[in-house]
């Protein structure tokens, strides 16, 4: 039955696909509760997502009110897939157990397997009671803000809801599956010129970047701002440099190889720092070396003609945070959404208070921000940064590559899509955008 759904969608018969009977089971990528201790005692770098990520048949998720079942044509790897597969910083089964105690509907998520993945593009197959805005047969992309908005706190900004979760990380039934269960308020129209895999790779990182840099909850970047972007060819950074370029800001992009630096120059990023070639040693013997912060700041000034960054786009965390606080201009902003290299940051507070800098914490995006970010893709003003795709059976390998920083841009995963290149419904628009759309392909 899943085969019929796959063929109908691949053939462009979306409504017909949504009219077919659902199978009882589907293939999905998941981690197992009985393996959550498997990496205990090992170094972070030794833990291997290929060992913990399984792909097998599991039950179709049960549909509830205000929810939708989506035939996932493609999904993508996010860093949270890496965290889940390493059971770091905590096993995600803890989130599912907590969710299970909350309500009967939450209890559906508390299983001994966790279907992972926080991105997806595909076709709505079923909608639950209460869904009026979406119908079976709709082509959609999915963002990962999983929230009901029952509490008053979330009504200015749903990211402030005390029960806000990240779908496929703090909820079950994520996107690395043939069928995903989502809330209807996670759905967004699929950009018509993108393939399934191109449409599926943006939701999490593009929306996060939009909130961090553009939205009123973030740094409110403006024309002429100098923006220091760490990891500028990574998931977040690859969108950050695009928002800078088309928003009239000046990105100073940091990457770790000449190849990545060259790629950014070809995309129009003029100021690039190869952190490997410069060999910055911000930490030495368990403490930080302010001279190295100074050397980094000097390099930035050399490139900018003497100016310091108005905004620092932070996510590496412990390794870079001291330098980020130091190099931001007087009155500048350090916006952070992560701590890939460690959560316990250390910085010299004198540079923060004496120079009136601000640190802003940011996390994913509300529906409106995710919608605006998706609209930018639809308008062709932001391009997907997909470099490579994997079949669902190799989801663990894809997560392994991200864990080892062996990737560029986004790694996609084909779920129901039998091959790359399907799902485009506006060929003329695609032709108009031309090579911009595939500039990141095969860089990994
Ligand atoms: P990614 O695709 O792995 O890109 C991150 C880039 O950061 C890497 O490509 C690497 O680039 C650079 N980097 C890694 N370690 C570094 C270090 N020690 N010093 C300097 N640069 C370093 O990951 P991503 O998708 O951009 O996500 C980055 C982080 O943000 C992850 O921890 C993720 O969990 C988090 N995140 C949080 C949210 C949220 O909503 N809170 C959303 C998305 C992501 P180079 O080697 O080229 O420098």
Boltz pocket constraint, residues with backbone or C-beta under 6 A from the ligand:
constraints:
  - pocket:
      binder: B
      contacts: [[A, 78], [A, 79], [A, 80], [A, 204], [A, 205], [A, 208], [A, 230], [A, 231], [A, 232], [A, 233], [A, 234], [A, 235], [A, 236], [A, 237], [A, 254], [A, 255], [A, 256], [A, 257], [A, 260], [A, 275], [A, 315], [A, 316], [A, 319], [A, 320], [A, 337], [A, 338], [A, 339], [A, 340], [A, 341], [A, 362], [A, 363], [A, 364], [A, 365], [A, 402], [A, 405], [A, 407], [A, 409]]
      max_distance: 6.0
